[in-house]
Amino acid sequence: MSQREHPPVVAEDLGKKYTRGWALRDCALEIPAGRVVALVGPNGAGKSTLMGMITGLLRPTTGRIAVFGDVPNGRGMHRSVAFLTQAKPLYPQFTVTETLRYGQRANPGWDQAYAEELVRKAQVPFAAKVGTLSGGQRTRVALALALGKRPRLLMLDEPLADLDPLARETVLQTLVEEARAHGITVLLSSHVLAELENVCDHLVLLTSGRVRLAGDVDQLMRQHGRGLSELALAYMRSEVAA
Ligand SMILES: Nc1ncnc2c1ncn2[C@@H]1O[C@H](COP(=O)(O)OP(=O)(O)OP(=O)(O)O)[C@@H](O)[C@H]1O
């Protein structure tokens, strides 16, 4: 089987135990290619832990995980994966141009023209130091850095949390447009369910370290007669009540 045919993520019996206990248990999951996937769940549900195992930064305690058919080996992220977190570790002293140059050096498949186009579209000045940019502008630079790598899977762990509603909408729209135009699979974790409803076509819901619901949003909506955010909220409420 060629590497292209492997799904972006397949997990079987996947579990992660920290010293305080299990963060993720019995996780069986397949993330299909080309989808925009909402990863939702209450605080502490295990979302970041799952993403950490996909990047290879965290090692599973039990089970297996494969990323495009490869087992993450802890020696760096899969070359087809880009990861953006709320922290957006950009160097504040670097200009935007220098930041993209860094992206070029660090990533063999780097697409400089595409990264520059994303910065230009966002109207972020190339000569500005990253530390002087607004939160929204920094996010656009971080997104250009992530997409310039030409990933096949882009993971975003609460990347919009510090943005105002308008900036959130713009960034999310850009992200989804780029993903659909280039066939990138997106795994997006957020607590703002209404916002995910407009852009995600696949849902993975975690509660207390377990996958409670996973599947195509349209299909889940037909089955349950509710939209993504209502459905996710109902599951989270039932967890609290249990
Ligand atoms: N390094 C760690 N050491 C010990 N426990 C941890 C560690 N990282 C996470 N945990 C615990 O694992 C559980 C899952 O955490 P995780 O960060 O994956 O949840 P999350 O769904 O991303 O939460 P949030 O929505 O609050 O970001 C929590 O109980 C958390 O306290």
The ligand as a MOL file (V3000), in Angstrom:
LIG
                    3D

  0  0  0     0  0            999 V3000
M  V30 BEGIN CTAB
M  V30 COUNTS 31 33 0 0 0
M  V30 BEGIN ATOM
M  V30 1 N 2.1770 16.1310 31.9110 0
M  V30 2 C 1.1340 15.7110 32.6230 0
M  V30 3 N 1.3400 15.1100 33.8190 0
M  V30 4 C 0.2960 14.6480 34.5510 0
M  V30 5 N -1.0040 14.7460 34.1740 0
M  V30 6 C -1.2540 15.3350 33.0070 0
M  V30 7 C -0.2080 15.8560 32.1650 0
M  V30 8 N -0.7690 16.3920 31.0650 0
M  V30 9 C -2.1090 16.2250 31.1930 0
M  V30 10 N -2.3820 15.5970 32.3600 0
M  V30 11 C -3.7290 15.2120 32.8220 0
M  V30 12 O -4.3360 14.4080 31.8230 0
M  V30 13 C -5.7080 14.7280 31.6790 0
M  V30 14 C -5.9990 15.1280 30.2440 0
M  V30 15 O -5.3360 16.3700 29.9760 0
M  V30 16 P -5.3480 17.0410 28.5450 0
M  V30 17 O -4.4820 18.2510 28.6390 0
M  V30 18 O -5.0360 16.0280 27.5280 0
M  V30 19 O -6.8860 17.4680 28.4150 0
M  V30 20 P -7.5850 18.4880 27.3980 0
M  V30 21 O -8.8230 17.8090 26.9300 0
M  V30 22 O -6.6260 18.9330 26.3780 0
M  V30 23 O -7.9850 19.6770 28.3710 0
M  V30 24 P -8.2140 21.2570 28.0930 0
M  V30 25 O -9.4800 21.3820 27.3280 0
M  V30 26 O -8.3530 21.7910 29.4880 0
M  V30 27 O -6.9990 21.7780 27.3800 0
M  V30 28 C -6.0100 15.8150 32.7080 0
M  V30 29 O -6.5250 15.2110 33.8630 0
M  V30 30 C -4.6400 16.4130 32.9840 0
M  V30 31 O -4.5630 16.9280 34.3000 0
M  V30 END ATOM
M  V30 BEGIN BOND
M  V30 1 1 1 2
M  V30 2 1 2 3
M  V30 3 2 2 7
M  V30 4 2 3 4
M  V30 5 1 4 5
M  V30 6 2 5 6
M  V30 7 1 6 7
M  V30 8 1 6 10
M  V30 9 1 7 8
M  V30 10 2 8 9
M  V30 11 1 9 10
M  V30 12 1 10 11
M  V30 13 1 11 12
M  V30 14 1 11 30
M  V30 15 1 12 13
M  V30 16 1 13 14
M  V30 17 1 13 28
M  V30 18 1 14 15
M  V30 19 1 15 16
M  V30 20 2 16 17
M  V30 21 1 16 18
M  V30 22 1 16 19
M  V30 23 1 19 20
M  V30 24 2 20 21
M  V30 25 1 20 22
M  V30 26 1 20 23
M  V30 27 1 23 24
M  V30 28 2 24 25
M  V30 29 1 24 26
M  V30 30 1 24 27
M  V30 31 1 28 29
M  V30 32 1 28 30
M  V30 33 1 30 31
M  V30 END BOND
M  V30 END CTAB
M  END
